[in-house]
Amino acid sequence: MEPNILNGHPSAGGIVVGEDGRIALVHQHGDSWSFPKGHIEDGETDLEAARREIYEETGLTDLALVRKLGSYERYSIGKGGIGEDLSHGLRERIFFLFHTRETTLSPTEKNGETTEARFVTPDEAAALLTHPKDREFFESVRATISR
């Protein structure tokens, strides 16, 4: 039977827009593209977690908060970037919109989960995002993030 309840481990992250309108995406495990995000640790607010995760996965520290974009639920991406991994249950993903003046991305996390980070155009982001729910959320907020 497919699990369908939230497992209590929400993630927070951001759609980070650079001065030229390009968006930061991260390549994780060498097989999937997503927005920088990760688990909210004990004692952290969702905004604090989003800033920390963005730093760990992109190296960006100059993050001007624009607004909270909202949240959605999804399963993790399956092995090899294919399908969904139902074993961890549904997880809430909470996203904020940030602007940055920085132009260089350099992941700082030690676990090697993020194998690449790059700025891409909104059209490239829509094409690269691996999980259908990420693409759906992005399209729902795309007009909000456009300058």
C-alpha positions in Angstrom: 0.0 0.0 0.0 1.3 3.5 -0.9 2.1 5.7 2.0 0.1 8.9 1.8 0.7 10.8 5.0 3.4 13.5 5.7 6.3 11.9 7.5 7.1 15.0 9.6 10.3 15.9 7.9 9.5 19.1 5.9 12.1 20.7 3.7 12.6 24.4 3.0 14.4 26.1 0.2 14.3 28.8 -2.3 13.9 30.0 -5.8 16.9 32.3 -6.1 16.9 34.8 -8.9 20.1 36.6 -10.0 20.5 40.1 -11.3 20.1 38.8 -14.9 16.8 37.0 -14.2 18.4 33.6 -14.2 17.5 31.0 -11.5 19.8 28.8 -9.3 19.3 25.1 -9.7 21.2 22.2 -8.1 22.0 18.8 -9.6 21.8 16.2 -6.8 23.2 12.7 -6.7 24.3 13.2 -10.3 20.8 12.4 -11.5 18.2 15.0 -10.7 17.7 18.8 -10.9 15.8 20.8 -8.3 15.8 24.1 -6.4 18.1 24.3 -3.4 16.3 22.9 -0.4 16.7 20.5 2.5 15.4 19.4 5.9 14.4 21.8 8.5 16.6 21.0 11.5 15.4 21.1 15.1 15.2 24.7 16.4 15.2 26.2 12.9 12.4 28.2 11.3 11.6 27.4 7.7 13.2 30.6 6.6 16.4 29.9 8.5 16.5 26.4 7.0 16.0 27.8 3.5 18.9 30.2 3.9 21.2 27.5 5.3 20.3 25.0 2.6 20.7 27.5 -0.2 24.2 28.3 1.2 25.1 24.6 1.5 23.9 23.7 -1.9 25.0 26.9 -3.9 27.4 28.8 -1.7 25.2 31.9 -1.9 25.1 34.2 1.1 23.7 37.4 -0.4 20.0 36.5 -0.3 17.5 39.3 -0.3 14.1 37.8 0.8 11.3 38.9 -1.5 8.5 36.8 -0.2 7.3 33.3 0.8 6.1 31.5 -2.3 4.1 28.7 -0.6 4.5 25.0 -0.2 3.5 21.7 -1.8 3.9 18.0 -1.0 5.8 15.4 -2.9 7.7 12.1 -2.6 11.5 12.0 -3.0 12.9 11.4 -6.5 13.6 7.7 -7.2 17.0 6.2 -7.7 18.7 7.2 -10.9 16.4 10.3 -11.1 13.5 8.1 -12.3 10.0 7.9 -10.7 9.4 8.5 -7.0 10.8 6.9 -3.8 7.7 6.2 -1.7 9.7 4.8 1.3 10.0 8.2 3.0 6.4 9.2 2.6 5.1 12.6 1.4 7.2 15.5 2.5 6.2 19.2 2.5 8.5 21.5 0.5 8.3 25.1 1.6 9.8 27.8 -0.7 10.8 31.4 -0.5 11.7 33.8 -3.3 15.1 35.4 -3.0 17.1 37.8 -5.1 20.9 37.7 -5.2 23.7 39.9 -6.7 26.1 37.0 -6.5 27.0 35.4 -9.8 29.2 32.4 -8.8 27.7 29.2 -7.4 29.9 26.9 -5.3 28.3 24.2 -3.2 29.7 24.0 0.3 28.0 20.9 1.8 30.3 18.1 2.8 28.1 15.1 2.0 28.6 15.4 -1.8 24.8 15.3 -2.4 24.9 18.4 -4.7 27.2 17.6 -7.6 26.6 20.9 -9.5 24.9 24.2 -9.1 24.2 26.6 -12.0 22.2 29.6 -13.0 19.7 29.0 -15.8 17.0 30.9 -17.6 13.4 30.3 -16.4 12.7 28.3 -19.6 15.8 26.1 -18.9 14.7 25.7 -15.3 11.3 24.5 -16.4 12.9 22.0 -18.8 15.6 20.8 -16.3 13.5 20.3 -13.1 13.3 16.5 -12.7 10.3 16.0 -10.5 6.9 16.8 -12.1 5.7 18.5 -8.8 8.7 20.8 -8.8 7.9 21.9 -12.4 4.2 22.3 -11.6 5.0 24.5 -8.6 7.5 26.5 -10.6 5.0 27.2 -13.3 2.4 28.2 -10.7 4.7 30.9 -9.3 6.6 31.8 -12.5 4.7 35.1 -13.0 5.5 36.0 -9.4 9.2 35.6 -9.8 9.5 37.4 -13.2 10.8 40.9 -13.0 
